[in-house]
Amino acid sequence: MRLIGVITNEGFSCKITEDDDGRVFFTADADIDADGANAQNGAPAAYKTDDTGTEYLANGGMKIVKGKVICAKSWARDIVILDADNEPKVFPGGIIASMTWYRYPGKARNDPAAYVDSETVPYIVVPPLVIQSTAGIVRGCKAQVTWQGKTVDCVVADRGPSRKVGELSIAAARALGLPFSPRNGGTEKPDVLYQLWPGVAAPGFVLQPA
């Protein structure tokens, strides 16, 4: 067993540990990641042009200026599909499509259905520290999240900022019984166990090198 690292900037100390068999685990809080929820499976979209999506445009680094959604933060361009003007592309229904780190093989980058739907697929988000410090491939690997005695099988489908830890999809939070709204759900208590198995593909997914 070895300590991969510690992330401490969220009000608690999160130790990320790797077992001898390659399992990586840590205990943290739970923020709700809505990325990939593009209404592709009949569920609500995370971001909409009138800010009525399940997630605030501001939380995706966007804002409305003169009736048009633009990227207020430079990093927003890394998480939404862009149009020719380098601003968020608007899809039918006023949807702004967000992307996950995992993209389904064979689907185009500008296809909203190419990404893992937070509303319908249980997934977790990992910080770059995990990706960089494990031998096995992380993107698309098997994962689990446990809260108050309930465990849900997941996939690692998204990558978070370097100093942030403890994020899961809407579907994962819903399955655990956590408040699942991206706007005000999750839990601030660091009592959620995250586990992942780099190098072992989650059912229905393929491993994708970083």
C-alpha atoms as an extended CHARMM CRD file, in Angstrom:
* protein
*
       210  EXT
         1         1  MET       CA              0.0000000000        0.0000000000        0.0000000000  PROA      1               0.0000000000
         2         2  ARG       CA              1.2790000000        3.4790000000       -0.8260000000  PROA      2               0.0000000000
         3         3  LEU       CA              0.1110000000        7.0220000000       -0.3400000000  PROA      3               0.0000000000
         4         4  ILE       CA             -0.3880000000        8.6980000000       -3.7170000000  PROA      4               0.0000000000
         5         5  GLY       CA             -0.9180000000       12.1340000000       -2.2310000000  PROA      5               0.0000000000
         6         6  VAL       CA             -3.0290000000       14.4140000000       -0.0670000000  PROA      6               0.0000000000
         7         7  ILE       CA             -5.4650000000       17.1410000000       -1.1470000000  PROA      7               0.0000000000
         8         8  THR       CA             -6.3090000000       19.5810000000        1.6330000000  PROA      8               0.0000000000
         9         9  ASN       CA             -7.8280000000       22.7270000000        0.1520000000  PROA      9               0.0000000000
        10        10  GLU       CA            -11.5060000000       21.8770000000        0.7060000000  PROA      10              0.0000000000
        11        11  GLY       CA            -11.5760000000       22.0750000000        4.4720000000  PROA      11              0.0000000000
        12        12  PHE       CA            -10.5430000000       18.4800000000        5.1040000000  PROA      12              0.0000000000
        13        13  SER       CA             -7.5230000000       16.3020000000        4.4730000000  PROA      13              0.0000000000
        14        14  CYS       CA             -8.1170000000       13.7460000000        1.7240000000  PROA      14              0.0000000000
        15        15  LYS       CA             -5.5110000000       10.9820000000        1.5510000000  PROA      15              0.0000000000
        16        16  ILE       CA             -5.4470000000        9.1500000000       -1.7870000000  PROA      16              0.0000000000
        17        17  THR       CA             -4.0910000000        5.6400000000       -1.3550000000  PROA      17              0.0000000000
        18        18  GLU       CA             -3.2300000000        2.7680000000       -3.6890000000  PROA      18              0.0000000000
        19        19  ASP       CA             -3.4020000000       -0.8750000000       -2.5940000000  PROA      19              0.0000000000
        20        20  ASP       CA             -0.8530000000       -3.4680000000       -3.6550000000  PROA      20              0.0000000000
        21        21  ASP       CA             -3.4470000000       -4.8660000000       -6.0710000000  PROA      21              0.0000000000
        22        22  GLY       CA             -3.8460000000       -1.4730000000       -7.7810000000  PROA      22              0.0000000000
        23        23  ARG       CA             -7.0950000000       -0.3470000000       -6.1890000000  PROA      23              0.0000000000
        24        24  VAL       CA             -7.1330000000        3.3940000000       -5.5050000000  PROA      24              0.0000000000
        25        25  PHE       CA             -9.3770000000        4.7840000000       -2.7860000000  PROA      25              0.0000000000
        26        26  PHE       CA            -10.1020000000        7.9520000000       -0.8540000000  PROA      26              0.0000000000
        27        27  THR       CA            -12.8020000000        9.4640000000        1.3440000000  PROA      27              0.0000000000
        28        28  ALA       CA            -14.1130000000       12.9110000000        0.5080000000  PROA      28              0.0000000000
        29        29  ASP       CA            -17.2280000000       15.0300000000        0.2260000000  PROA      29              0.0000000000
        30        30  ALA       CA            -19.5450000000       14.8590000000       -2.7810000000  PROA      30              0.0000000000
        31        31  ASP       CA            -20.1210000000       17.6160000000       -5.2970000000  PROA      31              0.0000000000
        32        32  ILE       CA            -22.4890000000       16.9430000000       -8.1790000000  PROA      32              0.0000000000
        33        33  ASP       CA            -20.9230000000       17.0020000000      -11.6470000000  PROA      33              0.0000000000
        34        34  ALA       CA            -23.5380000000       17.6030000000      -14.3520000000  PROA      34              0.0000000000
        35        35  ASP       CA            -21.1480000000       17.3920000000      -17.3130000000  PROA      35              0.0000000000
        36        36  GLY       CA            -22.3450000000       15.2410000000      -20.1800000000  PROA      36              0.0000000000
        37        37  ALA       CA            -26.0350000000       15.7380000000      -19.3420000000  PROA      37              0.0000000000
        38        38  ASN       CA            -27.1140000000       16.8860000000      -22.7910000000  PROA      38              0.0000000000
        39        39  ALA       CA            -30.6540000000       15.4350000000      -22.8900000000  PROA      39              0.0000000000
        40        40  GLN       CA            -29.3300000000       12.6590000000      -25.1440000000  PROA      40              0.0000000000
        41        41  ASN       CA            -31.2370000000        9.9970000000      -23.1920000000  PROA      41              0.0000000000
        42        42  GLY       CA            -34.4450000000       11.8960000000      -22.6310000000  PROA      42              0.0000000000
        43        43  ALA       CA            -33.3370000000       13.3260000000      -19.2850000000  PROA      43              0.0000000000
        44        44  PRO       CA            -32.9060000000       17.0610000000      -18.5790000000  PROA      44              0.0000000000
        45        45  ALA       CA            -29.9220000000       18.9860000000      -19.9110000000  PROA      45              0.0000000000
        46        46  ALA       CA            -27.4060000000       20.5540000000      -17.5490000000  PROA      46              0.0000000000
        47        47  TYR       CA            -27.0000000000       23.8370000000      -19.4150000000  PROA      47              0.0000000000
        48        48  LYS       CA            -29.5820000000       25.8330000000      -21.3730000000  PROA      48              0.0000000000
        49        49  THR       CA            -29.4890000000       29.2400000000      -23.0150000000  PROA      49              0.0000000000
        50        50  ASP       CA            -32.0640000000       30.6730000000      -20.5930000000  PROA      50              0.0000000000
        51        51  ASP       CA            -30.2640000000       29.2100000000      -17.5480000000  PROA      51              0.0000000000
        52        52  THR       CA            -33.1290000000       26.8090000000      -16.7740000000  PROA      52              0.0000000000
        53        53  GLY       CA            -30.9640000000       23.7030000000      -17.0340000000  PROA      53              0.0000000000
        54        54  THR       CA            -30.2150000000       21.5380000000      -14.0230000000  PROA      54              0.0000000000
        55        55  GLU       CA            -26.9380000000       23.4110000000      -13.4970000000  PROA      55              0.0000000000
        56        56  TYR       CA            -26.2570000000       27.1460000000      -13.3770000000  PROA      56              0.0000000000
        57        57  LEU       CA            -24.4910000000       28.5230000000      -16.4490000000  PROA      57              0.0000000000
        58        58  ALA       CA            -22.1610000000       30.3570000000      -14.0520000000  PROA      58              0.0000000000
        59        59  ASN       CA            -20.9740000000       27.0590000000      -12.5790000000  PROA      59              0.0000000000
        60        60  GLY       CA            -19.9310000000       26.0620000000      -16.0790000000  PROA      60              0.0000000000
        61        61  GLY       CA            -17.9840000000       29.2720000000      -16.5070000000  PROA      61              0.0000000000
        62        62  MET       CA            -20.6420000000       30.9030000000      -18.7210000000  PROA      62              0.0000000000
        63        63  LYS       CA            -22.9250000000       33.9240000000      -18.6490000000  PROA      63              0.0000000000
        64        64  ILE       CA            -25.6230000000       35.5680000000      -20.7580000000  PROA      64              0.0000000000
        65        65  VAL       CA            -24.6800000000       38.8130000000      -22.5190000000  PROA      65              0.0000000000
        66        66  LYS       CA            -27.2950000000       40.5420000000      -24.7110000000  PROA      66              0.0000000000
        67        67  GLY       CA            -29.2700000000       37.3250000000      -24.9450000000  PROA      67              0.0000000000
        68        68  LYS       CA            -26.3100000000       35.1630000000      -25.9590000000  PROA      68              0.0000000000
        69        69  VAL       CA            -24.4600000000       32.6290000000      -23.8380000000  PROA      69              0.0000000000
        70        70  ILE       CA            -20.7330000000       33.2510000000      -23.8360000000  PROA      70              0.0000000000
        71        71  CYS       CA            -17.7580000000       31.8140000000      -21.9730000000  PROA      71              0.0000000000
        72        72  ALA       CA            -17.1130000000       34.0360000000      -18.9660000000  PROA      72              0.0000000000
        73        73  LYS       CA            -14.1550000000       31.8950000000      -17.8920000000  PROA      73              0.0000000000
        74        74  SER       CA            -11.4890000000       30.5570000000      -20.2330000000  PROA      74              0.0000000000
        75        75  TRP       CA            -11.8370000000       27.0530000000      -18.7970000000  PROA      75              0.0000000000
        76        76  ALA       CA            -15.4640000000       26.9090000000      -19.9660000000  PROA      76              0.0000000000
        77        77  ARG       CA            -14.1040000000       26.2450000000      -23.4440000000  PROA      77              0.0000000000
        78        78  ASP       CA            -12.7100000000       22.9560000000      -22.1580000000  PROA      78              0.0000000000
        79        79  ILE       CA            -16.0940000000       21.6610000000      -21.0120000000  PROA      79              0.0000000000
        80        80  VAL       CA            -18.6510000000       22.7780000000      -23.6280000000  PROA      80              0.0000000000
        81        81  ILE       CA            -18.9550000000       22.1920000000      -27.3610000000  PROA      81              0.0000000000
        82        82  LEU       CA            -18.0130000000       25.3950000000      -29.1540000000  PROA      82              0.0000000000
        83        83  ASP       CA            -19.3790000000       26.9950000000      -32.3060000000  PROA      83              0.0000000000
        84        84  ALA       CA            -17.3780000000       28.6900000000      -35.0740000000  PROA      84              0.0000000000
        85        85  ASP       CA            -17.1460000000       31.8890000000      -32.9910000000  PROA      85              0.0000000000
        86        86  ASN       CA            -15.4040000000       30.0100000000      -30.1530000000  PROA      86              0.0000000000
        87        87  GLU       CA            -18.4620000000       30.4790000000      -27.9300000000  PROA      87              0.0000000000
        88        88  PRO       CA            -20.9000000000       27.7710000000      -26.7540000000  PROA      88              0.0000000000
        89        89  LYS       CA            -22.8050000000       26.1230000000      -29.5900000000  PROA      89              0.0000000000
        90        90  VAL       CA            -26.5830000000       26.0910000000      -29.1650000000  PROA      90              0.0000000000
        91        91  PHE       CA            -28.2970000000       22.7990000000      -29.9350000000  PROA      91              0.0000000000
        92        92  PRO       CA            -32.0490000000       22.2370000000      -30.4880000000  PROA      92              0.0000000000
        93        93  GLY       CA            -34.0980000000       23.0960000000      -27.4270000000  PROA      93              0.0000000000
        94        94  GLY       CA            -31.6140000000       25.7590000000      -26.3460000000  PROA      94              0.0000000000
        95        95  ILE       CA            -29.1760000000       23.1680000000      -25.0360000000  PROA      95              0.0000000000
        96        96  ILE       CA            -25.5290000000       24.0070000000      -24.4100000000  PROA      96              0.0000000000
        97        97  ALA       CA            -23.7890000000       20.6260000000      -24.6240000000  PROA      97              0.0000000000
        98        98  SER       CA            -21.1120000000       19.8620000000      -22.0460000000  PROA      98              0.0000000000
        99        99  MET       CA            -18.3580000000       17.2910000000      -22.4130000000  PROA      99              0.0000000000
       100       100  THR       CA            -16.9060000000       14.6110000000      -20.1710000000  PROA      100             0.0000000000
       101       101  TRP       CA            -13.3190000000       13.4420000000      -20.2580000000  PROA      101             0.0000000000
       102       102  TYR       CA            -14.5850000000       10.1060000000      -21.5760000000  PROA      102             0.0000000000
       103       103  ARG       CA            -15.9300000000       10.1860000000      -25.1310000000  PROA      103             0.0000000000
       104       104  TYR       CA            -17.6630000000        7.1570000000      -26.6060000000  PROA      104             0.0000000000
       105       105  PRO       CA            -15.5220000000        5.5810000000      -29.3610000000  PROA      105             0.0000000000
       106       106  GLY       CA            -16.6020000000        6.3950000000      -32.8920000000  PROA      106             0.0000000000
       107       107  LYS       CA            -18.5510000000        9.5190000000      -31.9720000000  PROA      107             0.0000000000
       108       108  ALA       CA            -17.5270000000       12.9840000000      -33.1000000000  PROA      108             0.0000000000
       109       109  ARG       CA            -16.2530000000       15.5510000000      -30.6340000000  PROA      109             0.0000000000
       110       110  ASN       CA            -19.1140000000       17.9300000000      -31.5310000000  PROA      110             0.0000000000
       111       111  ASP       CA            -21.8290000000       15.3100000000      -30.9560000000  PROA      111             0.0000000000
       112       112  PRO       CA            -23.6860000000       15.8950000000      -27.6480000000  PROA      112             0.0000000000
       113       113  ALA       CA            -24.3210000000       12.1400000000      -27.4400000000  PROA      113             0.0000000000
       114       114  ALA       CA            -20.5930000000       11.4090000000      -27.4900000000  PROA      114             0.0000000000
       115       115  TYR       CA            -20.2860000000       12.0910000000      -23.7780000000  PROA      115             0.0000000000
       116       116  VAL       CA            -21.3010000000       10.2500000000      -20.6150000000  PROA      116             0.0000000000
       117       117  ASP       CA            -24.7340000000       11.4300000000      -19.4710000000  PROA      117             0.0000000000
       118       118  SER       CA            -24.5330000000       12.5390000000      -15.8450000000  PROA      118             0.0000000000
       119       119  GLU       CA            -28.2950000000       12.1460000000      -15.5070000000  PROA      119             0.0000000000
       120       120  THR       CA            -28.3990000000        8.4650000000      -16.4340000000  PROA      120             0.0000000000
       121       121  VAL       CA            -24.8930000000        7.0200000000      -15.9250000000  PROA      121             0.0000000000
       122       122  PRO       CA            -23.2640000000        6.6800000000      -12.4910000000  PROA      122             0.0000000000
       123       123  TYR       CA            -19.7530000000        8.0380000000      -12.7810000000  PROA      123             0.0000000000
       124       124  ILE       CA            -17.0550000000        9.6050000000      -10.6300000000  PROA      124             0.0000000000
       125       125  VAL       CA            -14.5730000000       12.3890000000      -11.2590000000  PROA      125             0.0000000000
       126       126  VAL       CA            -10.9040000000       12.0840000000      -10.3100000000  PROA      126             0.0000000000
       127       127  PRO       CA             -8.1920000000       14.7280000000       -9.8610000000  PROA      127             0.0000000000
       128       128  PRO       CA             -5.1090000000       14.7050000000      -12.1460000000  PROA      128             0.0000000000
       129       129  LEU       CA             -3.0310000000       13.3730000000       -9.2370000000  PROA      129             0.0000000000
       130       130  VAL       CA             -4.7310000000        9.9820000000       -9.5850000000  PROA      130             0.0000000000
       131       131  ILE       CA             -4.3220000000        9.8910000000      -13.3540000000  PROA      131             0.0000000000
       132       132  GLN       CA             -0.6500000000       10.8120000000      -13.2320000000  PROA      132             0.0000000000
       133       133  SER       CA              0.3660000000        8.5830000000      -10.3240000000  PROA      133             0.0000000000
       134       134  THR       CA             -1.1290000000        5.1930000000      -11.1960000000  PROA      134             0.0000000000
       135       135  ALA       CA              0.2460000000        2.6620000000      -13.6440000000  PROA      135             0.0000000000
       136       136  GLY       CA             -3.1300000000        1.4990000000      -14.9550000000  PROA      136             0.0000000000
       137       137  ILE       CA             -5.3490000000        3.4680000000      -17.3250000000  PROA      137             0.0000000000
       138       138  VAL       CA             -7.9200000000        5.5090000000      -15.3890000000  PROA      138             0.0000000000
       139       139  ARG       CA            -10.2970000000        6.8790000000      -18.0270000000  PROA      139             0.0000000000
       140       140  GLY       CA            -13.0980000000        4.3450000000      -18.4780000000  PROA      140             0.0000000000
       141       141  CYS       CA            -12.0140000000        2.1990000000      -15.5590000000  PROA      141             0.0000000000
       142       142  LYS       CA            -14.2280000000        0.4910000000      -13.0200000000  PROA      142             0.0000000000
       143       143  ALA       CA            -15.1640000000        2.4850000000       -9.9280000000  PROA      143             0.0000000000
       144       144  GLN       CA            -17.4780000000        2.3870000000       -6.9260000000  PROA      144             0.0000000000
       145       145  VAL       CA            -18.8170000000        4.9920000000       -4.5600000000  PROA      145             0.0000000000
       146       146  THR       CA            -20.1750000000        4.2410000000       -1.0860000000  PROA      146             0.0000000000
       147       147  TRP       CA            -22.2170000000        6.4050000000        1.2670000000  PROA      147             0.0000000000
       148       148  GLN       CA            -24.0220000000        5.4110000000        4.4610000000  PROA      148             0.0000000000
       149       149  GLY       CA            -23.6620000000        1.7130000000        3.6910000000  PROA      149             0.0000000000
       150       150  LYS       CA            -24.8940000000        1.8650000000        0.1070000000  PROA      150             0.0000000000
       151       151  THR       CA            -22.5450000000        1.1660000000       -2.8100000000  PROA      151             0.0000000000
       152       152  VAL       CA            -23.0440000000        2.0070000000       -6.4790000000  PROA      152             0.0000000000
       153       153  ASP       CA            -20.9470000000        0.7330000000       -9.3810000000  PROA      153             0.0000000000
       154       154  CYS       CA            -19.5530000000        3.5550000000      -11.5220000000  PROA      154             0.0000000000
       155       155  VAL       CA            -17.0970000000        4.4360000000      -14.2610000000  PROA      155             0.0000000000
       156       156  VAL       CA            -14.3720000000        7.0690000000      -14.1660000000  PROA      156             0.0000000000
       157       157  ALA       CA            -15.7620000000        9.4140000000      -16.8210000000  PROA      157             0.0000000000
       158       158  ASP       CA            -14.4860000000       12.8610000000      -15.9230000000  PROA      158             0.0000000000
       159       159  ARG       CA            -11.3590000000       14.6270000000      -14.7360000000  PROA      159             0.0000000000
       160       160  GLY       CA            -11.4740000000       17.4810000000      -12.2350000000  PROA      160             0.0000000000
       161       161  PRO       CA             -9.1620000000       20.3610000000      -11.2710000000  PROA      161             0.0000000000
       162       162  SER       CA             -5.8870000000       19.5300000000       -9.5640000000  PROA      162             0.0000000000
       163       163  ARG       CA             -6.9300000000       20.8060000000       -6.1320000000  PROA      163             0.0000000000
       164       164  LYS       CA            -10.4760000000       19.4440000000       -6.0830000000  PROA      164             0.0000000000
       165       165  VAL       CA            -11.5770000000       15.9900000000       -4.9840000000  PROA      165             0.0000000000
       166       166  GLY       CA            -14.9390000000       14.3430000000       -4.3490000000  PROA      166             0.0000000000
       167       167  GLU       CA            -17.2730000000       14.5910000000       -7.3600000000  PROA      167             0.0000000000
       168       168  LEU       CA            -19.8480000000       12.2400000000       -8.8110000000  PROA      168             0.0000000000
       169       169  SER       CA            -22.5760000000       12.2740000000      -11.4270000000  PROA      169             0.0000000000
       170       170  ILE       CA            -26.2310000000       13.0890000000      -10.8860000000  PROA      170             0.0000000000
       171       171  ALA       CA            -27.1120000000        9.4350000000      -11.4810000000  PROA      171             0.0000000000
       172       172  ALA       CA            -24.5590000000        8.2240000000       -8.9240000000  PROA      172             0.0000000000
       173       173  ALA       CA            -25.8280000000       10.6340000000       -6.2780000000  PROA      173             0.0000000000
       174       174  ARG       CA            -29.4340000000        9.6750000000       -6.9800000000  PROA      174             0.0000000000
       175       175  ALA       CA            -28.6110000000        5.9660000000       -6.6530000000  PROA      175             0.0000000000
       176       176  LEU       CA            -26.8870000000        6.5790000000       -3.3130000000  PROA      176             0.0000000000
       177       177  GLY       CA            -29.7800000000        8.6020000000       -1.9140000000  PROA      177             0.0000000000
       178       178  LEU       CA            -27.7610000000       11.8250000000       -1.8330000000  PROA      178             0.0000000000
       179       179  PRO       CA            -29.3560000000       15.1410000000       -2.8120000000  PROA      179             0.0000000000
       180       180  PHE       CA            -28.6080000000       15.0460000000       -6.5490000000  PROA      180             0.0000000000
       181       181  SER       CA            -29.2650000000       18.5590000000       -7.8450000000  PROA      181             0.0000000000
       182       182  PRO       CA            -26.1180000000       20.0340000000       -9.4350000000  PROA      182             0.0000000000
       183       183  ARG       CA            -27.1970000000       23.4190000000       -8.0850000000  PROA      183             0.0000000000
       184       184  ASN       CA            -27.4480000000       22.5200000000       -4.4080000000  PROA      184             0.0000000000
       185       185  GLY       CA            -27.0210000000       18.7640000000       -3.9590000000  PROA      185             0.0000000000
       186       186  GLY       CA            -24.2720000000       16.5220000000       -2.6750000000  PROA      186             0.0000000000
       187       187  THR       CA            -22.8010000000       16.6760000000        0.8020000000  PROA      187             0.0000000000
       188       188  GLU       CA            -20.0870000000       18.7790000000        2.4170000000  PROA      188             0.0000000000
       189       189  LYS       CA            -19.2370000000       16.0120000000        4.8820000000  PROA      189             0.0000000000
       190       190  PRO       CA            -16.1500000000       14.0040000000        3.8960000000  PROA      190             0.0000000000
       191       191  ASP       CA            -17.8790000000       10.6740000000        4.4620000000  PROA      191             0.0000000000
       192       192  VAL       CA            -18.1590000000        9.3460000000        0.9120000000  PROA      192             0.0000000000
       193       193  LEU       CA            -15.8220000000        6.5080000000       -0.0890000000  PROA      193             0.0000000000
       194       194  TYR       CA            -14.5160000000        6.5160000000       -3.6710000000  PROA      194             0.0000000000
       195       195  GLN       CA            -12.7890000000        3.4570000000       -5.1300000000  PROA      195             0.0000000000
       196       196  LEU       CA            -11.4020000000        2.8230000000       -8.5810000000  PROA      196             0.0000000000
       197       197  TRP       CA             -9.4740000000        0.0970000000      -10.3310000000  PROA      197             0.0000000000
       198       198  PRO       CA             -7.1070000000        1.5920000000      -12.9350000000  PROA      198             0.0000000000
       199       199  GLY       CA             -6.5590000000       -0.8170000000      -15.8050000000  PROA      199             0.0000000000
       200       200  VAL       CA             -9.8930000000       -2.5830000000      -15.3200000000  PROA      200             0.0000000000
       201       201  ALA       CA            -12.5760000000       -1.3500000000      -17.7140000000  PROA      201             0.0000000000
       202       202  ALA       CA            -16.0330000000       -0.6150000000      -16.3440000000  PROA      202             0.0000000000
       203       203  PRO       CA            -18.7470000000       -2.7480000000      -17.9700000000  PROA      203             0.0000000000
       204       204  GLY       CA            -19.7920000000       -1.1870000000      -21.2730000000  PROA      204             0.0000000000
       205       205  PHE       CA            -16.7400000000        1.0680000000      -21.4470000000  PROA      205             0.0000000000
       206       206  VAL       CA            -13.2270000000        0.8190000000      -22.8600000000  PROA      206             0.0000000000
       207       207  LEU       CA            -10.0310000000        2.0780000000      -21.2970000000  PROA      207             0.0000000000
       208       208  GLN       CA             -8.7800000000        5.2870000000      -22.9010000000  PROA      208             0.0000000000
       209       209  PRO       CA             -5.1880000000        6.3730000000      -22.2470000000  PROA      209             0.0000000000
       210       210  ALA       CA             -4.7930000000        9.9220000000      -20.9470000000  PROA      210             0.0000000000
